[in-house]
């Protein structure tokens, strides 16, 4: 990131330095007789010189209070004018000079620029705030111009110089303010175009993923379906039981592979109409099945099921199904608690079983030897597809715990309406 220039990072220090420099310039020019300094200065002139220095130092706050700076310098100029005439307390060496210090030129720049800038920031840049700020600045500058130019003296030189003194700053302010607005508008337009380009790229990427998923589904399904048909035919025509059993296992594996492939592709493309893949609504049936086969299970649901999108619901269902299957295999007789918490941002699924009763270990039921042993690994891979996390491990009480945390919403063509 490019670092901003020093004067932009320290605006207060810059304004203080400018105020000090202009105060010294105005003090010197006054003593040189270029403004109101009398030929025979007395105590009043020296006091007034100190007041002028204080008024010029007010430029240090020209960004925060531009109207106040103009009011201070205008009041000082009016004071000098009144002391010269009609009070006659001050007698300048040259009555054809301007009584206003040079600092008034910089002070006149502020009202049209900084006042509008602050008004726009406070009100969100509305046209009404800009109009009110500009109207106030114009009124103050008009009064300031009258005080500086002294039109009642009908001096062409004083009036011309006074108008130039108070007009150059506002004109520059209008120019820089218009330039600032133009830069902001162009920057906003460029940022909007960049956001639109990013959204279009995301849309094209999603469409390409869906297309590739469709092609993968069509090709693999075709080959696996051939394998399933051939295995089924072999099971029917085989002469010995071993071959028929192997063919049946091959056919079942092929059917399961096709089902898994369909579920994976469903994340990227619209599910077929009438798809009845179990989701969060299938939790009670899973728990009832587990209880029916001798593994007591309890379901606890907190929150609204509708917070879980279809893909998340199906993934959560598979987590519970795999966890209950593992309990039946490795901890028969243990009690199981299935807890599902639906939140706006995430869905948390916890399946925890107690220590199995003595004498009811997994070795005697024969199920522990079935399966590939990759159930948890496959679940982790499935969780990665939906950007979720899965933790599985022994519980402190001797049981086992499976905890999955999924985002409540995963965007797919299925959920886009």
C-alpha positions as CSV (number, residue, x, y, z in Angstrom):
1,X,0.0,0.0,0.0
2,X,1.4,3.4,-1.0
3,X,2.0,5.6,2.0
4,X,0.3,9.1,1.9
5,X,2.6,12.1,1.7
6,X,3.7,13.7,4.9
7,X,1.5,16.8,4.6
8,X,-1.6,14.6,4.2
9,X,-0.7,12.6,7.3
10,X,-0.1,15.6,9.4
11,X,-2.6,18.3,8.3
12,X,-2.6,20.1,11.7
13,X,1.2,20.6,11.7
14,X,0.9,22.0,8.1
15,X,-1.8,24.4,9.1
16,X,0.1,25.6,12.1
17,X,3.2,26.2,10.0
18,X,1.2,28.1,7.4
19,X,-0.4,30.2,10.1
20,X,3.0,31.1,11.7
21,X,4.5,32.0,8.3
22,X,1.6,34.2,7.3
23,X,1.6,35.9,10.7
24,X,5.2,36.8,10.3
25,X,4.6,38.0,6.7
26,X,1.6,40.2,7.8
27,X,3.6,41.6,10.8
28,X,6.5,42.5,8.6
29,X,4.3,44.1,5.9
30,X,2.3,46.1,8.4
31,X,5.5,47.4,10.0
32,X,6.7,48.3,6.4
33,X,3.7,50.5,6.0
34,X,1.8,48.3,3.4
35,X,-1.4,48.2,5.4
36,X,-2.7,50.3,8.3
37,X,0.6,51.1,10.3
38,X,0.8,54.8,11.2
39,X,3.8,57.0,10.8
40,X,4.0,57.7,14.5
41,X,2.9,54.4,16.1
42,X,1.8,54.6,19.7
43,X,0.5,52.1,22.3
44,X,-2.7,51.6,20.4
45,X,-0.9,50.6,17.2
46,X,1.3,48.1,19.0
47,X,-1.6,46.5,20.8
48,X,-3.4,46.3,17.5
49,X,-0.4,44.7,16.0
50,X,-0.6,41.9,18.6
51,X,-4.3,41.5,17.9
52,X,-3.6,41.1,14.2
53,X,-1.0,38.4,15.0
54,X,-3.5,36.5,17.1
55,X,-6.1,36.9,14.3
56,X,-3.7,35.6,11.7
57,X,-2.8,32.6,13.9
58,X,-6.4,31.5,13.8
59,X,-5.5,30.1,10.4
60,X,-4.2,27.0,12.3
61,X,-7.9,25.9,12.6
62,X,-9.0,26.8,9.1
63,X,-9.9,23.2,8.3
64,X,-12.0,22.6,11.4
65,X,-13.6,26.1,11.7
66,X,-13.3,27.9,8.4
67,X,-16.2,30.3,9.0
68,X,-14.7,31.1,12.4
69,X,-11.4,32.1,10.9
70,X,-13.1,34.3,8.4
71,X,-15.2,35.9,11.2
72,X,-12.1,36.6,13.3
73,X,-10.1,38.2,10.4
74,X,-13.2,40.1,9.3
75,X,-13.8,41.4,12.8
76,X,-10.2,42.6,13.0
77,X,-10.4,44.3,9.6
78,X,-13.6,46.0,10.7
79,X,-12.0,47.1,14.0
80,X,-9.1,48.7,12.1
81,X,-11.6,50.4,9.7
82,X,-13.6,51.9,12.6
83,X,-10.5,53.1,14.4
84,X,-9.4,54.9,11.3
85,X,-12.8,56.4,10.5
86,X,-15.1,57.5,12.1
87,X,-13.3,57.1,15.4
88,X,-10.0,58.7,14.2
89,X,-7.9,56.8,16.8
90,X,-5.6,55.4,14.1
91,X,-4.0,57.4,11.3
92,X,-2.4,55.1,8.7
93,X,0.6,56.3,6.8
94,X,-1.2,55.5,3.5
95,X,-5.0,55.7,3.5
96,X,-5.0,54.0,0.0
97,X,-3.9,50.6,1.4
98,X,-6.1,47.7,2.4
99,X,-6.5,47.4,6.2
100,X,-6.9,43.6,5.9
101,X,-3.8,41.4,6.4
102,X,-2.7,39.0,3.6
103,X,-4.0,36.1,5.6
104,X,-7.5,37.0,4.5
105,X,-6.7,35.6,1.0
106,X,-6.1,32.1,2.5
107,X,-9.0,32.4,4.9
108,X,-11.4,33.1,2.1
109,X,-10.5,29.7,0.6
110,X,-11.9,27.7,3.5
111,X,-15.7,28.3,3.7
112,X,-16.6,27.0,0.3
113,X,-14.2,24.0,0.5
114,X,-14.0,22.7,4.1
115,X,-17.5,23.6,5.1
116,X,-19.1,21.7,2.3
117,X,-16.7,18.8,2.9
118,X,-17.8,18.5,6.6
119,X,-21.5,18.9,5.8
120,X,-21.3,16.1,3.2
121,X,-19.5,13.8,5.6
122,X,-22.1,14.4,8.3
123,X,-25.2,14.0,6.1
124,X,-24.0,11.3,3.7
125,X,-23.3,13.8,0.9
126,X,-26.9,14.8,0.3
127,X,-27.7,17.7,-2.0
128,X,-29.6,19.5,0.8
129,X,-26.6,19.6,3.1
130,X,-24.4,20.8,0.2
131,X,-26.9,23.6,-0.6
132,X,-27.2,24.8,2.9
133,X,-23.4,24.8,3.5
134,X,-22.7,26.7,0.2
135,X,-25.4,29.3,1.0
136,X,-24.0,30.0,4.4
137,X,-20.4,30.2,3.0
138,X,-21.5,32.6,0.3
139,X,-23.3,34.9,2.8
140,X,-20.2,35.0,5.1
141,X,-17.9,35.7,2.1
142,X,-20.1,38.5,0.8
143,X,-19.9,40.2,4.2
144,X,-16.2,39.6,4.4
145,X,-15.7,41.1,0.9
146,X,-17.6,44.3,1.9
147,X,-15.4,44.7,5.0
148,X,-12.2,44.1,3.2
149,X,-13.0,46.2,0.0
150,X,-14.6,49.2,1.8
151,X,-16.9,50.1,-1.1
152,X,-18.2,53.1,0.8
153,X,-14.9,54.9,0.2
154,X,-15.4,54.6,-3.6
155,X,-11.7,53.9,-4.2
156,X,-11.2,51.8,-7.4
157,X,-7.8,50.6,-6.3
158,X,-9.0,49.4,-2.8
159,X,-12.2,47.9,-4.2
160,X,-10.4,46.0,-7.0
161,X,-7.6,44.7,-4.7
162,X,-10.2,43.8,-2.1
163,X,-12.3,41.9,-4.6
164,X,-9.3,40.0,-5.8
165,X,-8.2,39.3,-2.3
166,X,-11.5,37.6,-1.4
167,X,-12.4,36.1,-4.8
168,X,-9.3,34.1,-5.8
169,X,-9.6,31.8,-2.7
170,X,-13.3,30.9,-3.3
171,X,-12.7,30.3,-7.0
172,X,-9.9,27.9,-6.2
173,X,-12.0,26.2,-3.6
174,X,-14.8,25.7,-6.1
175,X,-12.4,24.2,-8.5
176,X,-10.7,21.8,-6.1
177,X,-14.1,20.8,-4.6
178,X,-15.4,19.9,-8.1
179,X,-12.2,18.0,-8.8
180,X,-12.6,16.1,-5.6
181,X,-16.2,15.1,-6.4
182,X,-15.2,14.0,-9.8
183,X,-12.3,11.8,-8.5
184,X,-14.7,10.3,-5.9
185,X,-17.3,9.6,-8.6
186,X,-14.7,7.9,-10.9
187,X,-13.3,5.9,-8.0
188,X,-16.8,4.7,-7.0
189,X,-17.5,3.8,-10.6
190,X,-14.3,1.8,-10.9
191,X,-14.9,0.0,-7.7
192,X,-18.5,-0.9,-8.8
193,X,-17.1,-2.2,-12.1
194,X,-14.6,-4.3,-10.2
195,X,-17.3,-5.8,-8.0
196,X,-19.4,-6.6,-11.1
197,X,-16.5,-8.2,-12.8
198,X,-15.8,-10.3,-9.7
199,X,-19.5,-11.4,-9.6
200,X,-19.5,-12.3,-13.2
201,X,-16.3,-14.3,-12.8
202,X,-17.8,-16.2,-9.8
203,X,-21.0,-16.9,-11.9
204,X,-18.9,-18.2,-14.8
205,X,-16.9,-20.4,-12.4
206,X,-20.0,-21.8,-10.8
207,X,-21.5,-22.6,-14.2
208,X,-18.3,-24.3,-15.3
209,X,-18.2,-26.4,-12.2
210,X,-21.8,-27.4,-12.8
211,X,-21.0,-28.3,-16.4
212,X,-18.0,-30.4,-15.4
213,X,-20.0,-32.1,-12.7
214,X,-22.7,-33.0,-15.2
215,X,-20.2,-34.5,-17.6
216,X,-18.5,-36.4,-14.8
217,X,-21.9,-37.7,-13.6
218,X,-22.9,-38.8,-17.1
219,X,-19.6,-40.6,-17.9
220,X,-19.0,-42.3,-14.6
221,X,-22.7,-43.3,-14.2
222,X,-22.7,-44.9,-17.6
223,X,-19.6,-47.0,-16.8
224,X,-20.7,-48.0,-13.3
225,X,-24.2,-48.9,-14.5
226,X,-22.6,-51.3,-17.0
227,X,-20.5,-52.8,-14.2
228,X,-23.7,-53.2,-12.0
229,X,-25.6,-54.9,-14.8
230,X,-22.8,-57.2,-15.6
231,X,-22.4,-58.1,-11.9
232,X,-26.1,-58.8,-11.7
233,X,-26.0,-61.0,-14.7
234,X,-23.0,-62.9,-13.3
235,X,-24.8,-63.4,-10.0
236,X,-27.8,-65.0,-11.8
237,X,-25.7,-67.3,-14.1
238,X,-22.8,-68.3,-11.8
239,X,-22.5,-72.0,-11.0
240,X,-21.0,-71.8,-7.5
241,X,-22.1,-69.8,-4.4
242,X,-18.7,-68.1,-4.0
243,X,-18.9,-66.5,-7.4
244,X,-22.6,-65.4,-6.9
245,X,-21.7,-63.9,-3.5
246,X,-18.8,-62.0,-5.0
247,X,-21.0,-60.8,-7.8
248,X,-23.6,-59.6,-5.4
249,X,-21.0,-57.6,-3.4
250,X,-19.7,-56.1,-6.6
251,X,-23.2,-55.1,-7.6
252,X,-24.0,-53.6,-4.2
253,X,-20.7,-51.6,-4.2
254,X,-21.5,-50.3,-7.7
255,X,-25.0,-49.2,-6.6
256,X,-23.6,-47.5,-3.5
257,X,-20.9,-45.7,-5.7
258,X,-23.6,-44.4,-8.0
259,X,-25.6,-43.1,-5.0
260,X,-22.6,-41.4,-3.6
261,X,-21.7,-39.9,-7.0
262,X,-25.3,-38.5,-7.3
263,X,-25.0,-36.9,-3.9
264,X,-21.7,-35.3,-4.6
265,X,-22.9,-33.9,-7.9
266,X,-26.0,-32.6,-6.2
267,X,-23.8,-30.0,-4.5
268,X,-22.9,-28.5,-7.8
269,X,-26.1,-28.9,-9.9
270,X,-29.8,-28.9,-9.3
271,X,-31.1,-32.1,-7.8
272,X,-33.7,-34.0,-9.9
273,X,-37.3,-33.1,-9.3
274,X,-38.8,-35.3,-6.7
275,X,-35.4,-36.1,-5.1
276,X,-36.1,-37.8,-1.8
277,X,-32.6,-37.9,-0.4
278,X,-32.9,-37.9,3.4
279,X,-32.3,-34.7,5.2
280,X,-32.8,-33.3,8.7
281,X,-36.3,-34.6,8.6
282,X,-34.9,-38.1,8.6
283,X,-33.3,-37.9,12.1
284,X,-36.2,-39.3,14.0
285,X,-36.3,-42.4,11.7
286,X,-32.6,-43.0,12.1
287,X,-32.9,-42.8,15.9
288,X,-36.0,-45.1,15.9
289,X,-34.1,-47.7,13.7
290,X,-31.2,-47.6,16.1
291,X,-33.4,-48.1,19.1
292,X,-35.3,-51.0,17.4
293,X,-32.1,-53.0,16.8
294,X,-31.0,-52.7,20.5
295,X,-29.0,-49.4,20.6
296,X,-31.1,-47.0,22.6
297,X,-30.8,-43.5,21.1
298,X,-32.3,-40.1,22.0
299,X,-32.7,-37.2,19.6
300,X,-32.5,-33.6,20.9
301,X,-33.1,-30.8,18.4
302,X,-32.7,-27.1,19.2
303,X,-33.7,-24.3,16.8
304,X,-35.5,-24.3,13.5
305,X,-34.8,-27.0,10.9
306,X,-35.5,-24.6,8.1
307,X,-32.3,-22.8,8.9
308,X,-30.3,-25.7,7.3
309,X,-30.1,-25.6,3.5
310,X,-30.8,-28.9,1.6
311,X,-27.1,-29.7,1.0
312,X,-26.3,-29.1,4.7
313,X,-29.2,-31.2,5.8
314,X,-28.2,-34.2,3.7
315,X,-24.6,-33.9,5.0
316,X,-25.8,-33.8,8.6
317,X,-28.0,-36.8,8.0
318,X,-25.0,-38.8,6.8
319,X,-23.0,-37.8,9.8
320,X,-25.7,-39.1,12.1
321,X,-26.2,-42.3,10.1
322,X,-22.5,-43.1,10.0
323,X,-22.1,-42.4,13.7
324,X,-25.0,-44.6,14.7
325,X,-23.7,-47.3,12.4
326,X,-20.3,-47.2,14.1
327,X,-22.0,-47.4,17.5
328,X,-23.8,-50.6,16.5
329,X,-20.6,-52.0,15.2
330,X,-18.2,-51.1,17.9
331,X,-20.3,-50.4,21.0
332,X,-23.4,-52.5,21.0
333,X,-25.7,-51.8,24.0
334,X,-24.4,-48.3,24.6
335,X,-26.8,-45.4,24.9
336,X,-26.6,-42.7,22.2
337,X,-27.5,-39.1,22.3
338,X,-28.0,-37.2,19.0
339,X,-28.0,-33.5,19.5
340,X,-28.7,-31.1,16.6
341,X,-28.5,-27.3,17.1
342,X,-29.8,-25.1,14.3
343,X,-28.4,-21.6,14.3
344,X,-28.6,-18.8,11.7
345,X,-24.9,-19.1,10.8
346,X,-24.2,-22.8,11.4
347,X,-25.6,-26.2,12.2
348,X,-23.9,-28.3,14.9
349,X,-24.4,-32.1,15.1
350,X,-23.1,-34.1,18.1
351,X,-23.5,-37.9,18.4
352,X,-22.2,-39.2,21.7
353,X,-22.4,-42.7,23.1
354,X,-21.7,-44.0,26.5
355,X,-19.3,-46.9,27.4
356,X,-20.8,-50.2,26.2
357,X,-22.0,-52.6,28.9
358,X,-19.6,-55.3,30.2
359,X,-19.6,-58.4,28.0
360,X,-21.2,-56.6,25.1
361,X,-18.1,-55.7,23.2
362,X,-17.8,-55.3,19.5
363,X,-15.8,-58.5,19.0
364,X,-18.8,-60.7,19.5
365,X,-21.2,-59.2,17.1
366,X,-19.3,-59.8,13.9
367,X,-20.1,-56.3,12.5
368,X,-16.9,-54.7,13.5
369,X,-15.1,-56.8,10.8
370,X,-17.4,-55.4,8.1
371,X,-16.9,-52.2,6.2
372,X,-13.9,-50.5,4.9
373,X,-12.9,-48.5,8.0
374,X,-13.0,-45.3,5.9
375,X,-16.4,-44.0,7.2
376,X,-14.9,-41.1,9.2
377,X,-12.4,-40.4,6.4
378,X,-15.2,-40.2,3.9
379,X,-17.2,-38.0,6.2
380,X,-14.3,-35.6,6.5
381,X,-14.0,-35.3,2.8
382,X,-17.8,-34.7,2.5
383,X,-17.5,-32.0,5.2
384,X,-14.8,-30.2,3.2
385,X,-17.1,-29.9,0.3
386,X,-19.5,-27.8,2.3
387,X,-16.7,-26.0,4.2
388,X,-17.5,-27.7,7.5
389,X,-15.4,-29.4,10.2
390,X,-15.6,-32.8,11.8
391,X,-14.1,-34.1,15.1
392,X,-14.3,-37.7,16.2
393,X,-12.6,-39.3,19.2
394,X,-13.0,-40.9,22.6
395,X,-15.1,-39.1,25.3
396,X,-13.9,-38.6,28.9
397,X,-16.5,-41.1,30.2
398,X,-15.2,-43.9,28.1
399,X,-17.6,-43.5,25.2
400,X,-17.1,-42.0,21.8
401,X,-18.1,-38.6,20.4
402,X,-18.6,-37.3,16.8
403,X,-19.1,-33.6,16.4
404,X,-19.7,-31.8,13.1
405,X,-20.1,-28.1,12.5
406,X,-21.5,-27.0,9.1
407,X,-22.4,-23.7,7.7
408,X,-26.2,-23.2,7.7
409,X,-26.3,-22.2,4.1
410,X,-24.3,-23.6,1.1
411,X,-25.3,-21.9,-2.2
412,X,-26.2,-24.3,-5.0
413,X,-28.5,-24.1,-7.9
414,X,-30.9,-26.1,-5.8
415,X,-31.4,-23.3,-3.3
416,X,-31.4,-20.5,-5.8
417,X,-35.0,-19.3,-6.4
